[in-house]
Amino acid sequence: MPAQTQRFFALACALIGIVLLSGCSSFQIAYSFAGSMVESRAEDYLDLSPEQETELETHSAALIAWHRKTMLAKYATFFNFHADIAEAGGWTRGQMKEAFAEFRALLDETAEGASPFIAKVLVGHTTPEKLAYLEDRLAESMAERRAEEATEAREDVADEWVERRVDRLSRFTGTLRDEQIAMIRRHTEGGMDLAMRWLDNRELRQGALVTFLRAEPSQAQVAHFVHRILLHAHEIVDPGYRAISEARWALLEEMYFDVLTSLSDDQRRELVSTLRSYAEDMIDLAGAQGT
């Protein structure tokens, strides 16, 4: 995926991820940097000629234009719907389950829609020289991650993950209380073994991507493969990881339910306001398509 598989996940799906990861107070400000981010992800792993750099800019712009036109209004509907639920008092377990199912469907639609644009870039990187460059960069990145895994203490990793999750949630709710942070830590630490398995799966997906491109597939074949390797990789490699992935999603759903049902009135009002603000920005951006 967003050229190494994980980076191409970012390329395909980071547009919705901007909402969760951005430090900007305005979604519109964050979104304005999306094109540069897409290009940077590709440039990190692909050996681009001057002509291919120009093509990358064109395809990146087309990807973002598609995303604005097709996806932003759907994200806005999702955010407004759950702002209504929060305003009415919060989620039942059934509503939270439905929210995660809908969110994952939006991610899948984003990945499927972005795949043809990614394919237009990747199809020019199937020669032995281009693939060798890609493979070297993937191996270099994986070696760095393996080294970090070997040297970083488990408790330090947990602290980093907890801090990241607390930061993301607090951008929607305001400052979290100590007991809410403790909930996040409990769920994070409880899922660490599952999360560690992800790195092995990532390495297998990267190898599958290189092997696939080595066969010099057509652009349409690349698009189909990219969508599958992004969100349905078990169909290609490591089928046992599907159960692990589902378990990780279930733990995340449980964590969100526990935290969001513990919100104070002030936190709930902040959440409603933030969700509606993001939705309004998305609608404005979707309406500005082509201007």
Salt bridges, closest charged atoms under 4 A:
ASP84 OD1 - ARG276 NH2 2.71
GLU87 OE1 - ARG276 NH2 2.87
ASP108 OD1 - HIS227 NE2 3.20
ASP108 OD2 - HIS232 NE2 2.52
GLU109 OE2 - LYS74 NZ 2.23
GLU135 OE1 - ARG214 NH2 3.23
GLU140 OE1 - ARG137 NE 3.86
GLU148 OE1 - ARG145 NE 3.83
GLU149 OE1 - ARG146 NH1 3.60
ASP159 OD1 - ARG185 NH1 3.02
ASP167 OD2 - ARG171 NH2 2.61
GLU179 OE2 - ARG177 NE 2.67
GLU189 OE2 - ARG185 NH1 3.22
ASP193 OD1 - ARG154 NH2 2.97
ASP200 OD1 - ARG146 NH2 2.81
GLU203 OE1 - ARG146 NH2 2.72
GLU235 OE1 - ARG228 NE 3.16
ASP238 OD1 - ARG197 NH2 2.75
GLU246 OE2 - ARG104 NH2 2.81
ASP258 OD2 - ARG186 NH2 3.50
ASP258 OD2 - HIS187 NE2 2.78
ASP265 OD1 - ARG268 NH1 3.60
ASP266 OD1 - ARG269 NH2 2.29
